[in-house]
Amino acid sequence: MTGGALAAVAIAMFVGAIAQRVTGMGFALVVSPFLVLLLGPFDGVMLVNLASIVSALIVLVTVWRDVDVRAYAWLASAALVGVIPGAFLAARVEPAILETTVGAILLVSLTASLLVARLPITISGQPPRLVAGFASGLMNAGAGVGGPAVSAYGILSRWPHRQFAATLQPYFATVGLASVVSKLVIAPGSFPDLGPIGWPLAFVALVAGVAVGTFAARHIQVRWARSAVIVIAFAGAAVALVSGVIHLVH
């Protein structure tokens, strides 16, 4: 991988980690489109899954007291079921089609999240939580983005943000690990190659992003941080979709 590509990966990781710390999610939304472009749809999503594990665990160290263990258990159990078909699709679908699909899923998911936020309804009980977990696991393994589904659930259930953001950290770590294991089982030997410099650089970028995000979380209103994440993610998703369509045409 070229130096420019490694720098782009590190910058994406850094910005994604800031978003993760400030809003509780957003890492994959920010990072996935760009890593798909740089590494291809399968390796790009695999790296998103790996980085999501590390990012979530780093953030968890600072927010573990606010984790809702019961909610985590229900969401994670449903997501683990959804990971299996998602991993199969990621390993078997043609790269250009998968790249186009990732971009389209991101655009639809982001748009749906914005629309859901305007609905004057409240949901409760385990069925909506299970549906959200399954959809999140499926999308996480297939497209590297499991946030929109649980975000929609959090909005509609009126889940307090502090508890929501904390609970998502062990959830994303669990689902990310399940996605990686599933893909390695389905497609043995398929592992992103960042080289000897790329892996330490990515880790440093994650740690630095969480550190900056911890500072920013004390001074930035959550709604502004979420707006920034959505704008960046929309741009990246659009680029991934266009790139996939171009590859399909050619």
Steps between C-alpha positions, in 0.01 A plus 500: 500500500630847410586764757207713386257211543636425849461866594142496374425188708652661811304825451175307453571298816580817695181683397289187550636449852415860590144446378476174695607664825282808465177339376536133602492390136602635162834324463386267223282766338802725460764238424322233294448692172862610482652163593278330243642735236860451615502124566201361312163400645600178677835609647364847571204369700724245675733779613201704617389203710848460651542869572149521647596239759807694609328838493202378702719335764710814539188713544348242737782560748363851558124429499454148644309623806208611281460172307151343510601133521149367437450708186845401377423130545174516302646708216820295473323162500278605207793659316706180519225323305498773236878491458493156334305589182679836487844336499391253231387784273824692557710198399294380203373811320702653212715794626347763270150397600594497867661844473186641339284329760708634790462855370126458442443342843686785665297766317168330574594433864612856562188642338279264700676600822425867431135428421455277805621779725194704398241234582287584810482141621661293773571126485564262789538131577740234375374440139615841366833454678548155341409629153745789538775264616447255213496776236808658654694171501404428138611844381813498716629177346385581148579870475700583814222726628285382787431838657191629315274212610580533870501878468144490367402277793669735747314799358159333489535349848613836640809334646698758707803595295764445766384144569442434129851615404663291774301183425591512132871457577495136620229438240714620209802312634299177518339535158827606339679195639218271383515655151876447472483139622211419266683639198819312583300178528315560173804634312819368671816700441312819410657765721577867422868571435608838634866405527732535800449876520128511430379303802687701768403822319133403502514415871668829590238685294221324692650580841564861401146535366346371823720737702395800290138380510509476881608864517249607234211318669526744788465804276295399193123458503403148392257622234777695324735203515234271353431749223868504405515119497194481275640752251834320475333160473260616228794629296698178542200280422426695184859461382495124572171460311623693197828307497314169513272599214800606289668162561178319406470695176861434404 
